[in-house]
Structure formats: C-alpha cells, structure tokens
Amino acid sequence: MSQKSILIRIEGNLIPEVFSHIPDYDEAVQICKDNGYEYKDFYLNYSDYYTLEYEWIDIGKCEFEVDEFIDDETLLYLLYLYDSYDCEEEIYKQFGLNVKTVETGTIEIMLEDLKEE
C-alpha cells in the first residue's frame, strides 16, 4: 500500500492542504469558499468560473509496500519549494520514495455557485 495524497490547485494556486479523496462538485465549491475564492461579477472577472485542478499521487517504495510516510506539512513544503508540478525527483532524493500520478482532472466551479445566500 502507498501513501495516497490529493493535491488541489485553484486557478493554478496550490491549496495548502493534502486531501484524502477527489472532491465532488459541492466539496469543490466549499474548498473555493474556504480559500477565499468568491463570487465576482462575470464582466469584471472575464470568466464565469474558477478552474480547480486535482492531482492524485501515490507515494511509496513500491506498489505494495510503504515503510514511511511523508507528513502533509513536509509534502506541501516540498511542493512549494520545488516546482509543484514536478517534485517527484526531490521526494525520491530526500526520502527514497517513488511518486506515481494516478489521476488528474479539472472541475469548473461556476461563480454563481459561490454567491452567499
């Protein structure tokens, strides 16, 4: 078994939290709200949605074995310190652990859904 980590970026900005599962649309809307992304008038924003990107990575020595985990704080630090889209080599150098991208995707969060009621 490996360490499963879901990394999320909104409009290209890495959210400072490691998630345990890929969010559904309602969870994605809440993640936007929790991180300061709010409703803006379409004409002022040039778009009527925010783009949320997710990346599911598995970290471990091999597919079936994991002897150590990287805590979330250290993982996020490495993602900020090195190119967050390509830190696999640095994780291998520092911890001897392989990083495998399992799934990536995007969710378009409609600005209208961020309006406070």
Residue, then its C-alpha position, 0 to 999 in steps of 0.5 A: m500500500s502507498q501513501k495516497s495524497i490529493l493535491i488541489r490547485i485553484e486557478g493554478n494556486l496550490i491549496p495548502e492542504v493534502f486531501s484524502h479523496i477527489p472532491d465532488y462538485d459541492e466539496a469543490v465549491q466549499i474548498c473555493k469558499d474556504n480559500g477565499y475564492e468568491y463570487k465576482d461579477f462575470y464582466l469584471n472577472y472575464s470568466d464565469y468560473y474558477t478552474l480547480e485542478y486535482e492531482w492524485i499521487d501515490i507515494g511509496k517504495c513500491e506498489f505494495e509496500v510503504d515503510e514511511f510516510i511523508d507528513d502533509e506539512t513536509l509534502l506541501y513544503l516540498l511542493y512549494l519549494y520545488d516546482s509543484y508540478d514536478c517534485e517527484e525527483e526531490i521526494y525520491k532524493q530526500f526520502g527514497l520514495n517513488v511518486k506515481t500520478v494516478e489521476t488528474g482532472t479539472i472541475e469548473i466551479m461556476l461563480e454563481d455557485l459561490k454567491e452567499e445566500 
